[in-house]
Amino acid sequence: MSIHALELRTLAGEPLDGARLCGRATLIVNVASRCGLTPQYTGMEQLYEELHPRGLEVVGVPCNQFAGQEPGTPEEIASFCSTTYGVTFPLLEKQDVNGPGRSPLYRALVDSPAGGGADIQWNFEKFLIGPGGDVVARFAPTVTPDDPQLRAAIEGQLAGPARA
Protein backbone atom coordinates (compact mmCIF):
# COMPACT_ATOMS: atom_id res chain seq x y z
CA MET A 1 0.00 0.00 0.00
CA SER A 2 1.30 3.43 -0.92
CA ILE A 3 1.78 5.74 2.04
CA HIS A 4 0.43 8.48 -0.19
CA ALA A 5 -3.04 6.97 0.28
CA LEU A 6 -2.93 7.40 4.07
CA GLU A 7 -4.33 10.36 5.95
CA LEU A 8 -1.47 11.71 8.05
CA ARG A 9 -1.76 14.38 10.71
CA THR A 10 0.95 16.72 11.91
CA LEU A 11 1.95 17.17 15.52
CA ALA A 12 -0.32 20.24 15.53
CA GLY A 13 -3.27 18.04 14.51
CA GLU A 14 -3.49 19.40 10.97
CA PRO A 15 -3.58 17.16 7.90
CA LEU A 16 -0.18 16.69 6.28
CA ASP A 17 -0.59 17.72 2.67
CA GLY A 18 -0.20 14.49 0.69
CA ALA A 19 1.20 16.44 -2.24
CA ARG A 20 4.21 17.15 -0.06
CA LEU A 21 5.20 13.46 -0.26
CA CYS A 22 3.99 12.43 -3.73
CA GLY A 23 6.84 12.04 -6.17
CA ARG A 24 9.46 12.51 -3.46
CA ALA A 25 11.66 10.10 -1.54
CA THR A 26 10.62 10.11 2.12
CA LEU A 27 12.51 9.00 5.21
CA ILE A 28 10.08 8.16 8.03
CA VAL A 29 11.60 7.84 11.50
CA ASN A 30 9.93 7.08 14.83
CA VAL A 31 11.45 9.59 17.23
CA ALA A 32 11.71 10.28 20.96
CA SER A 33 13.05 13.22 22.95
CA ARG A 34 14.56 11.31 25.88
CA CYS A 35 16.43 8.52 24.12
CA GLY A 36 20.15 7.90 23.83
CA LEU A 37 19.62 8.08 20.05
CA THR A 38 17.89 11.49 20.19
CA PRO A 39 21.00 13.29 18.88
CA GLN A 40 20.17 11.69 15.51
CA TYR A 41 17.80 14.65 15.10
CA THR A 42 20.88 16.67 14.13
CA GLY A 43 21.72 14.34 11.25
CA MET A 44 18.09 14.08 10.19
CA GLU A 45 17.87 17.86 9.94
CA GLN A 46 21.14 17.97 7.99
CA LEU A 47 19.81 15.37 5.54
CA TYR A 48 16.62 17.37 5.17
CA GLU A 49 18.40 20.66 4.55
CA GLU A 50 20.84 19.12 2.08
CA LEU A 51 18.56 16.84 0.10
CA HIS A 52 15.11 18.42 0.35
CA PRO A 53 15.81 20.57 -2.74
CA ARG A 54 16.53 17.35 -4.67
CA GLY A 55 13.37 15.58 -3.57
CA LEU A 56 13.80 14.21 -0.04
CA GLU A 57 11.25 14.60 2.71
CA VAL A 58 12.10 13.64 6.28
CA VAL A 59 9.16 12.92 8.58
CA GLY A 60 9.48 12.35 12.31
CA VAL A 61 6.87 10.29 14.14
CA PRO A 62 6.95 10.69 17.94
CA CYS A 63 6.33 7.46 19.81
CA ASN A 64 6.19 6.80 23.56
CA GLN A 65 6.24 2.98 23.40
CA PHE A 66 9.91 2.50 24.22
CA ALA A 67 10.65 3.05 27.92
CA GLY A 68 8.35 6.11 27.96
CA GLN A 69 10.99 8.20 26.17
CA GLU A 70 8.50 10.53 24.43
CA PRO A 71 6.08 11.54 27.21
CA GLY A 72 5.54 15.15 26.16
CA THR A 73 2.53 16.94 24.78
CA PRO A 74 2.55 17.92 21.10
CA GLU A 75 3.57 21.44 22.10
CA GLU A 76 6.43 20.20 24.30
CA ILE A 77 7.70 17.87 21.55
CA ALA A 78 7.57 20.62 18.92
CA SER A 79 9.34 23.08 21.21
CA PHE A 80 12.05 20.57 22.16
CA CYS A 81 12.73 19.61 18.53
CA SER A 82 12.90 23.16 17.24
CA THR A 83 14.88 24.73 20.09
CA THR A 84 17.27 21.85 20.82
CA TYR A 85 17.90 20.52 17.31
CA GLY A 86 16.56 23.20 14.97
CA VAL A 87 14.15 20.72 13.38
CA THR A 88 12.29 22.14 10.39
CA PHE A 89 11.06 18.88 8.82
CA PRO A 90 7.49 17.80 9.59
CA LEU A 91 6.59 15.90 12.72
CA LEU A 92 3.45 13.79 12.80
CA GLU A 93 1.12 13.21 15.70
CA LYS A 94 2.37 10.79 18.36
CA GLN A 95 1.67 7.21 17.29
CA ASP A 96 1.96 3.62 18.43
CA VAL A 97 4.33 1.73 16.15
CA ASN A 98 3.85 -1.75 17.67
CA GLY A 99 1.07 -3.80 19.20
CA PRO A 100 -2.69 -3.79 18.73
CA GLY A 101 -2.80 0.02 18.57
CA ARG A 102 -0.22 0.22 15.77
CA SER A 103 -1.11 3.21 13.61
CA PRO A 104 -2.24 2.73 9.99
CA LEU A 105 1.03 4.34 8.87
CA TYR A 106 3.15 1.84 10.77
CA ARG A 107 0.94 -1.09 9.72
CA ALA A 108 1.62 -0.08 6.10
CA LEU A 109 5.36 0.37 6.73
CA VAL A 110 5.92 -2.85 8.67
CA ASP A 111 3.63 -5.01 6.52
CA SER A 112 5.22 -3.93 3.24
CA PRO A 113 7.62 -6.39 1.55
CA ALA A 114 10.63 -4.17 2.37
CA GLY A 115 9.27 -3.61 5.90
CA GLY A 116 9.71 -7.29 6.66
CA GLY A 117 6.76 -7.71 9.03
CA ALA A 118 8.83 -7.47 12.24
CA ASP A 119 8.00 -5.10 15.09
CA ILE A 120 9.86 -1.83 15.41
CA GLN A 121 12.97 -2.47 17.54
CA TRP A 122 13.40 0.92 19.21
CA ASN A 123 13.27 4.67 18.66
CA PHE A 124 14.84 6.02 15.45
CA GLU A 125 14.10 3.04 13.21
CA LYS A 126 13.98 4.32 9.63
CA PHE A 127 11.86 3.53 6.59
CA LEU A 128 12.76 4.85 3.16
CA ILE A 129 9.81 5.40 0.87
CA GLY A 130 10.30 5.76 -2.87
CA PRO A 131 8.72 8.57 -4.90
CA GLY A 132 5.80 6.26 -5.81
CA GLY A 133 4.88 5.75 -2.15
CA ASP A 134 6.24 2.23 -1.61
CA VAL A 135 8.64 1.21 1.14
CA VAL A 136 12.01 0.48 -0.46
CA ALA A 137 14.23 -0.06 2.61
CA ARG A 138 14.22 -0.35 6.39
CA PHE A 139 17.11 0.61 8.64
CA ALA A 140 17.83 -0.25 12.29
CA PRO A 141 17.70 2.46 14.96
CA THR A 142 21.49 2.51 15.27
CA VAL A 143 21.93 3.35 11.58
CA THR A 144 22.69 7.06 11.73
CA PRO A 145 21.52 9.60 9.14
CA ASP A 146 25.07 9.90 7.78
CA ASP A 147 25.55 6.13 7.36
CA PRO A 148 26.88 5.40 3.84
CA GLN A 149 24.30 2.64 3.19
CA LEU A 150 21.40 4.89 4.18
CA ARG A 151 22.80 7.76 2.13
CA ALA A 152 23.26 5.50 -0.92
CA ALA A 153 19.69 4.21 -0.60
CA ILE A 154 18.36 7.77 -0.41
CA GLU A 155 20.47 8.89 -3.37
CA GLY A 156 19.05 5.97 -5.35
CA GLN A 157 15.54 7.35 -4.84
CA LEU A 158 16.26 10.99 -5.68
CA ALA A 159 15.44 12.40 -9.08
CA GLY A 160 18.16 15.04 -9.33
CA PRO A 161 21.89 14.55 -9.84
CA ALA A 162 24.15 14.15 -6.83
CA ARG A 163 26.01 17.23 -5.68
CA ALA A 164 29.75 17.31 -6.27
C-alpha positions as CSV (number, residue, x, y, z in Angstrom):
1,M,0.0,0.0,0.0
2,S,1.3,3.4,-0.9
3,I,1.8,5.7,2.0
4,H,0.4,8.5,-0.2
5,A,-3.0,7.0,0.3
6,L,-2.9,7.4,4.1
7,E,-4.3,10.4,5.9
8,L,-1.5,11.7,8.0
9,R,-1.8,14.4,10.7
10,T,0.9,16.7,11.9
11,L,2.0,17.2,15.5
12,A,-0.3,20.2,15.5
13,G,-3.3,18.0,14.5
14,E,-3.5,19.4,11.0
15,P,-3.6,17.2,7.9
16,L,-0.2,16.7,6.3
17,D,-0.6,17.7,2.7
18,G,-0.2,14.5,0.7
19,A,1.2,16.4,-2.2
20,R,4.2,17.1,-0.1
21,L,5.2,13.5,-0.3
22,C,4.0,12.4,-3.7
23,G,6.8,12.0,-6.2
24,R,9.5,12.5,-3.5
25,A,11.7,10.1,-1.5
26,T,10.6,10.1,2.1
27,L,12.5,9.0,5.2
28,I,10.1,8.2,8.0
29,V,11.6,7.8,11.5
30,N,9.9,7.1,14.8
31,V,11.5,9.6,17.2
32,A,11.7,10.3,21.0
33,S,13.1,13.2,23.0
34,R,14.6,11.3,25.9
35,C,16.4,8.5,24.1
36,G,20.1,7.9,23.8
37,L,19.6,8.1,20.0
38,T,17.9,11.5,20.2
39,P,21.0,13.3,18.9
40,Q,20.2,11.7,15.5
41,Y,17.8,14.7,15.1
42,T,20.9,16.7,14.1
43,G,21.7,14.3,11.3
44,M,18.1,14.1,10.2
45,E,17.9,17.9,9.9
46,Q,21.1,18.0,8.0
47,L,19.8,15.4,5.5
48,Y,16.6,17.4,5.2
49,E,18.4,20.7,4.5
50,E,20.8,19.1,2.1
51,L,18.6,16.8,0.1
52,H,15.1,18.4,0.3
53,P,15.8,20.6,-2.7
54,R,16.5,17.4,-4.7
55,G,13.4,15.6,-3.6
56,L,13.8,14.2,0.0
57,E,11.3,14.6,2.7
58,V,12.1,13.6,6.3
59,V,9.2,12.9,8.6
60,G,9.5,12.3,12.3
61,V,6.9,10.3,14.1
62,P,7.0,10.7,17.9
63,C,6.3,7.5,19.8
64,N,6.2,6.8,23.6
65,Q,6.2,3.0,23.4
66,F,9.9,2.5,24.2
67,A,10.6,3.0,27.9
68,G,8.4,6.1,28.0
69,Q,11.0,8.2,26.2
70,E,8.5,10.5,24.4
71,P,6.1,11.5,27.2
72,G,5.5,15.1,26.2
73,T,2.5,16.9,24.8
74,P,2.6,17.9,21.1
75,E,3.6,21.4,22.1
76,E,6.4,20.2,24.3
77,I,7.7,17.9,21.6
78,A,7.6,20.6,18.9
79,S,9.3,23.1,21.2
80,F,12.1,20.6,22.2
81,C,12.7,19.6,18.5
82,S,12.9,23.2,17.2
83,T,14.9,24.7,20.1
84,T,17.3,21.8,20.8
85,Y,17.9,20.5,17.3
86,G,16.6,23.2,15.0
87,V,14.1,20.7,13.4
88,T,12.3,22.1,10.4
89,F,11.1,18.9,8.8
90,P,7.5,17.8,9.6
91,L,6.6,15.9,12.7
92,L,3.5,13.8,12.8
93,E,1.1,13.2,15.7
94,K,2.4,10.8,18.4
95,Q,1.7,7.2,17.3
96,D,2.0,3.6,18.4
97,V,4.3,1.7,16.1
98,N,3.9,-1.7,17.7
99,G,1.1,-3.8,19.2
100,P,-2.7,-3.8,18.7
101,G,-2.8,0.0,18.6
102,R,-0.2,0.2,15.8
103,S,-1.1,3.2,13.6
104,P,-2.2,2.7,10.0
105,L,1.0,4.3,8.9
106,Y,3.1,1.8,10.8
107,R,0.9,-1.1,9.7
108,A,1.6,-0.1,6.1
109,L,5.4,0.4,6.7
110,V,5.9,-2.8,8.7
111,D,3.6,-5.0,6.5
112,S,5.2,-3.9,3.2
113,P,7.6,-6.4,1.5
114,A,10.6,-4.2,2.4
115,G,9.3,-3.6,5.9
116,G,9.7,-7.3,6.7
117,G,6.8,-7.7,9.0
118,A,8.8,-7.5,12.2
119,D,8.0,-5.1,15.1
120,I,9.9,-1.8,15.4
121,Q,13.0,-2.5,17.5
122,W,13.4,0.9,19.2
123,N,13.3,4.7,18.7
124,F,14.8,6.0,15.4
125,E,14.1,3.0,13.2
126,K,14.0,4.3,9.6
127,F,11.9,3.5,6.6
128,L,12.8,4.9,3.2
129,I,9.8,5.4,0.9
130,G,10.3,5.8,-2.9
131,P,8.7,8.6,-4.9
132,G,5.8,6.3,-5.8
133,G,4.9,5.7,-2.1
134,D,6.2,2.2,-1.6
135,V,8.6,1.2,1.1
136,V,12.0,0.5,-0.5
137,A,14.2,-0.1,2.6
138,R,14.2,-0.4,6.4
139,F,17.1,0.6,8.6
140,A,17.8,-0.3,12.3
141,P,17.7,2.5,15.0
142,T,21.5,2.5,15.3
143,V,21.9,3.4,11.6
144,T,22.7,7.1,11.7
145,P,21.5,9.6,9.1
146,D,25.1,9.9,7.8
147,D,25.5,6.1,7.4
148,P,26.9,5.4,3.8
149,Q,24.3,2.6,3.2
150,L,21.4,4.9,4.2
151,R,22.8,7.8,2.1
152,A,23.3,5.5,-0.9
153,A,19.7,4.2,-0.6
154,I,18.4,7.8,-0.4
155,E,20.5,8.9,-3.4
156,G,19.1,6.0,-5.4
157,Q,15.5,7.3,-4.8
158,L,16.3,11.0,-5.7
159,A,15.4,12.4,-9.1
160,G,18.2,15.0,-9.3
161,P,21.9,14.6,-9.8
162,A,24.2,14.1,-6.8
163,R,26.0,17.2,-5.7
164,A,29.8,17.3,-6.3
